[in-house]
Amino acid sequence: MTVRRAMPIVQSDAMQENRDFYHLLGFEEVMDLGWIVTLASPSTPAAQISFMTRDRTAPVTPDMSVEVDDVDAAYALVRDSGAEILHPLQDEEWGVRRFFVRDPNGRVVNVVSHR
């Protein structure tokens, strides 16, 4: 399994203000689903940050995302480790397969692959 990127997710209701501020630092919008907006560096596309009002299909809002090339393998490893899974492995309507797990610090990690 390979990690493709890791990015913070900031819970916020100030979507436009975040777009405006991070645009000053060179970020550009790459995704907007209304409840989540992702900004990325044009020169280094894996350098990203997301802002989320709340997760639309999960019981909690994650603190970060880790994109992997094989989310099913990641899920099996995490499940077998006994880590707390907060949102089961599932396909989402916007083209990802993901699950949420709690890390040792109590942070919620969205582990995801694009379909």
N, C-alpha and C positions, 0 to 999 in steps of 0.2 A: 504494500500500500504506500502511496506517495502523497505527501501533503502538497497541494498546489498553491494555497495561500491561507493566511490567517488574518482576520480583520476584526476590529472592535465594532460593537453595535452599541450605540448610545441611545438610550430611551429619551425621547424628546417630543414635545408638541410644537416646536419652533422650526418646522421644516424649511421654510423660505429663508429664515434668518441663518440657518446652518448652511444652506446652499450659498448664500451671499458671502458669508464669512470664509468658508473653505474654498470658494472660488478665488478669493484674494491670495490664497496659498497655492493656487495652481490646479486645484481639483476640478473635475468636470463631472456632471451627472451622467451615470451610465444605466441607472434603473430607477423608476418611480412607479410603485404600485399603490401610491396614495398613503398607505400605512407604513411603508418602508421606502426610503430613498438611499441609494448607494452612489457615492462619489468616488472617482478614481483619478490617479495621476495619468495624464495622456502619455507621458514618456515611460512610465513604469506601471502598466495596467493592474498588476497584482497589488499595488499599494492603494488600498481602499479603506473607506470608512462608511458605515451605514448608520442612519438615524431611523428610529422606529417609534411610532406612537404606542403600539402594542402589537404583539404577534397575532395575526388574524385567525390562525388555525391551531394554535398551541395554547396550553394553559398558563404559560409563563413567557416573559420576554427574555430572550437570551442576552448574555453579556458579550459574546463573541461568536464568530463563525470560523470553522476550520473546513476548508474545502479539500476533499480527498478524491483520489481517482477511483476508489472502490469503497463506497459507503457501506455496502453489505458486509465486507470483510471487517471494516472498522466497527460496525455494530456488533458482530460476533465476538470480536476481541474485547470490547467494552462490556458487553453483557456477561461474558464468561469471567471477567475480572471481578464481578460483583458490584461495580459502580452503579450509582443510582441513575436509572434512566427515567427522565421526566416526560418525554414525549416519544412515542414509539416510532420505529422506522416506518416511513410511509412516503408515497409519492404525493407531491403537492401540485395543484393545478397550474402553477406558473413555471413548471418545468424542472423541478428539483426533486431529489429523493433525500430525505433527511431524518435525523433523530436528535433529541436533546439529551445531554448527560450533565450531571453535576461534577465539577472538578474538586480536588481536595480542599480548595479555598472556599467552596460554596458557590462558585460562579457557574452559570449555566452556559454550556457550550453547544452551539448548533453545529452538528457534524453533517456535512452536505456534499452531494455530488450533483452535477447537472446531468439531465437525461439527454 
